[in-house]
Structure formats: structure tokens, C-alpha cells
């Protein structure tokens, strides 16, 4: 009888220990997600009421429980190579077009039960590239590489080629010059399924003509439709 009671006691202690460890791991995961969410909120709201040399930043109110998880370009490359399924947002808190759509992206993600979107931040200051290739036109209007991007960026161009747009520049007369390279623009939301890029959206309404213009009700409804259509496919 004593042996049975001792065995039951040991099993109970093991169960409590395992359950406790599992709950702690789950709590840790939630804390990590929450930490990224708050970090994202602080980054984007940190530019409220601030100006740069060109414009005043759009004021944002980012939900505390947004779905964004910080990632690097190299981490996204590994996820693609591992044939994972996920959504990634390429953007930056100082990008005015990004700030035009980010609140709606969060609302639509919540409405469609998207609980994780990886976020790759592209700039190190306004238009200060830290990931992408940068080209400029020379005196003959030929594209010249001014700054080489990261090795992982080159991989992303390869892996996401089927959904990316052409990289183009404008000359002094306003003519479009092809660089002969694809480009990840900001903002870009990409859905990857089993390591294959399936769809890309910017989330920007065609009705929005200026990057820092008023977001009318019509524009916001358009944004909502764009994001809902995107998230519903990859819920």
C-alpha cells in the first residue's frame, strides 16, 4: 500500500513539474511576442509629431497587441529555405507609405486571426538603406550600383522573384530607366507558402495620391478590402 501511495505521489510530482514547465514555456512565448509588439508600437509611435527635412510624420496609434515579430533579412531567407509558411512585412517606421497603411494592416490581421507577421526593418534613418542595393543614374543615364545590399537581400530577390516588381529610376526629364533588377519596395507584405512566394501587396489604395495625404474614408475602406482579401487567402 505504501509503495502504491509513494508511486502515485511521484507520478503526481512529475505531472506537476511537466505541466509547470509547459506553462512557463507558453508564458515565455507570450512574453516574447508581447515584447516585440510593444517594441513595434514604440518604434512607430516614436515618430509621432516629429519632422524630417521633407515632411511631418503621420501620427499613429498602434495597438499594444499587434502581430508583428522582428526578424532580419537572413532569418527570412532561412525560413524560405526551410520551406516554412508565413507572412513577412518589409517596411520602416520612417517610410510615409508604410505609416499610411500600418494601422489598417493590424486591424485586418486581427479580424482574420493572423497572429504573427514577421517584420524586416529596411532603413537606418530616413532613406538610409542598410539592406537593399542602391543604384543611381550616371551622366549617360545608365544605372550604376552605388551601394551593394546584403547577401541575404540578393537571396530574397532570387526567392521572391515571381512576386517582385522591377527596380526603375527616373532621369531629369522624368523618363523611366530600368535597372534590370527586381526590388523589394516599402511597404511590401509577402505571403510565403511552403517556402514559395505566393502573393505580394503594398496595401496602399490607388486613391491615395500623396504619401502624406489625408486618409479619407474612401481610402481606408479600400485599404481594408486590400488587406482582408490578402489575409483571408493565407489564414
C-alpha positions in Angstrom: 0.0 0.0 0.0 2.8 2.4 1.0 4.6 1.6 -2.3 1.4 2.4 -4.3 1.0 5.7 -2.4 4.6 6.5 -3.0 4.3 5.7 -6.7 1.2 7.9 -7.0 2.9 10.7 -5.2 5.9 10.5 -7.6 3.7 10.5 -10.6 1.8 13.5 -9.3 5.0 15.4 -8.7 6.2 14.6 -12.2 2.9 15.7 -13.7 3.0 19.0 -11.7 6.6 19.6 -12.8 6.0 18.9 -16.5 2.8 20.9 -16.5 4.6 23.8 -14.8 7.4 23.7 -17.3 5.0 23.7 -20.2 3.0 26.6 -18.8 6.3 28.6 -18.2 7.3 28.0 -21.8 4.0 29.1 -23.1 4.2 32.2 -20.8 7.7 32.9 -22.1 6.5 32.7 -25.7 3.6 35.1 -25.0 6.1 37.5 -23.3 8.4 37.4 -26.3 5.5 38.1 -28.7 4.3 40.8 -26.4 7.7 42.3 -26.2 8.0 42.5 -30.0 4.5 44.0 -30.2 5.4 46.8 -27.7 8.7 47.3 -29.4 6.9 47.7 -32.7 4.4 50.1 -31.2 7.2 52.2 -29.6 9.1 52.4 -32.9 6.2 53.6 -35.0 4.6 55.9 -32.4 8.1 57.3 -31.6 7.9 59.5 -34.8 4.5 61.0 -33.9 4.7 64.8 -34.1 8.2 64.7 -35.4 9.5 66.1 -38.7 12.4 65.4 -41.1 13.7 67.7 -43.9 10.7 66.8 -46.2 7.5 66.3 -44.1 5.9 65.8 -40.7 5.4 62.1 -39.8 1.8 60.8 -39.8 0.5 60.4 -36.3 -0.2 56.7 -35.5 -1.9 54.8 -32.7 -0.6 51.3 -32.8 -2.4 48.5 -30.9 -0.5 47.1 -28.0 -1.3 43.5 -29.2 -0.2 43.9 -32.8 1.0 40.8 -34.6 4.5 42.0 -35.6 7.6 39.9 -34.7 11.0 41.4 -35.5 13.2 39.5 -38.0 16.3 40.0 -40.1 16.6 39.5 -43.8 18.9 36.5 -43.2 16.2 34.9 -40.9 13.6 35.3 -43.6 16.0 33.6 -46.1 16.4 30.6 -43.8 12.7 30.3 -43.3 12.2 30.2 -47.1 14.9 27.6 -47.4 13.3 25.6 -44.7 10.0 25.6 -46.7 8.1 27.4 -44.0 4.7 29.2 -44.4 4.5 32.7 -43.1 3.7 36.4 -43.9 6.5 39.0 -43.9 6.3 42.7 -43.9 9.2 44.7 -45.4 9.0 48.3 -44.2 10.2 51.0 -41.9 8.7 53.3 -39.3 10.0 56.4 -41.2 8.6 55.3 -44.5 5.5 57.6 -45.1 3.7 55.0 -47.3 4.2 52.4 -44.5 2.7 54.7 -42.0 -0.3 55.2 -44.3 -1.3 51.5 -44.2 0.1 50.0 -40.9 -2.9 50.7 -38.7 -5.3 49.0 -41.2 -2.9 46.1 -41.6 -3.1 45.5 -37.9 -6.9 45.8 -37.8 -7.3 43.4 -40.8 -4.8 40.9 -39.3 -6.8 40.8 -36.1 -10.1 40.4 -37.9 -8.7 37.5 -39.9 -7.0 35.9 -37.0 -3.4 36.4 -38.3 -1.4 36.3 -35.1 2.1 36.6 -36.5 3.7 38.8 -39.2 7.4 39.0 -39.4 8.8 42.5 -39.7 12.0 43.3 -41.5 13.1 46.9 -41.0 14.9 48.3 -44.0 16.3 51.7 -43.1 18.7 53.1 -40.6 17.3 56.6 -40.6 15.1 58.2 -43.3 16.1 56.7 -46.7 19.3 55.4 -45.2 19.5 51.9 -46.8 21.0 49.1 -44.8 19.8 46.1 -46.7 18.9 46.9 -50.3 21.1 47.5 -53.4 21.1 51.2 -54.4 21.5 52.4 -58.0 21.9 55.9 -59.4 22.0 57.2 -63.0 25.3 58.4 -64.4 25.8 61.2 -66.9 24.7 58.9 -69.7 21.5 57.8 -67.9 23.0 54.4 -67.2 22.2 52.7 -63.8 25.3 52.4 -61.7 25.5 50.5 -58.4 26.1 53.0 -55.7 25.7 50.7 -52.7 25.7 46.9 -52.6 23.0 45.3 -50.5 23.4 42.4 -48.1 24.0 38.9 -49.3 20.6 37.9 -47.8 18.9 40.7 -49.9 20.3 39.1 -53.0 18.9 35.8 -51.9 15.5 37.4 -51.2 15.5 38.9 -54.8 16.0 35.3 -56.1 13.5 33.6 -53.8 10.7 36.3 -54.2 11.4 37.0 -57.9 7.9 35.8 -59.1 6.1 38.5 -57.0 8.5 41.4 -57.1 8.4 44.5 -59.3 11.1 45.9 -61.5 13.6 48.4 -60.0 13.4 51.6 -62.0 14.8 55.1 -61.8 13.7 58.5 -63.3 16.0 60.7 -65.3 15.9 64.5 -65.3 13.2 64.5 -68.0 11.0 62.1 -66.0 11.7 59.1 -68.2 11.7 55.7 -66.6 15.0 53.8 -66.8 15.1 50.0 -65.9 17.9 48.9 -63.6 17.4 45.2 -64.8 16.9 44.0 -61.2 13.8 43.4 -59.2 13.3 45.3 -55.9 11.6 44.9 -52.6 9.7 48.2 -52.1 8.3 49.7 -48.9 5.8 48.7 -47.8 5.7 45.1 -49.1 3.6 42.4 -47.5 4.5 38.9 -48.9 2.8 35.6 -48.2 5.1 32.6 -48.4 3.6 29.1 -48.5 6.0 26.1 -48.0 8.9 28.3 -49.0 7.3 29.7 -52.1 6.2 33.3 -52.5 2.5 33.3 -53.4 1.4 36.9 -53.3 2.6 40.4 -52.6 0.7 43.6 -51.7 1.6 47.1 -50.7 -1.7 47.8 -49.0 -1.8 51.3 -50.5 -5.0 52.4 -52.1 -4.9 53.7 -55.7 -7.0 56.6 -54.5 -4.1 57.8 -52.3 -2.1 60.1 -54.5 0.2 61.7 -51.9 2.3 59.7 -49.4 1.4 62.0 -46.5 -2.1 63.0 -47.7 -5.3 62.7 -45.8 -6.6 59.1 -45.3 -10.2 59.6 -46.3 -13.0 57.2 -45.5 -12.9 56.0 -49.1 -9.1 55.3 -48.9 -9.5 53.5 -45.6 -12.2 51.3 -47.0 -10.0 50.5 -50.0 -7.1 49.6 -47.7 -9.4 47.4 -45.6 -10.5 45.5 -48.7 -6.9 45.0 -49.9 -5.7 43.6 -46.6 -8.8 41.5 -45.9 -8.5 39.8 -49.4 -4.8 39.2 -48.7 -5.1 37.7 -45.2 -8.2 35.6 -46.0 -6.3 33.6 -48.5 -3.5 32.7 -46.1 -5.3 32.5 -42.8 
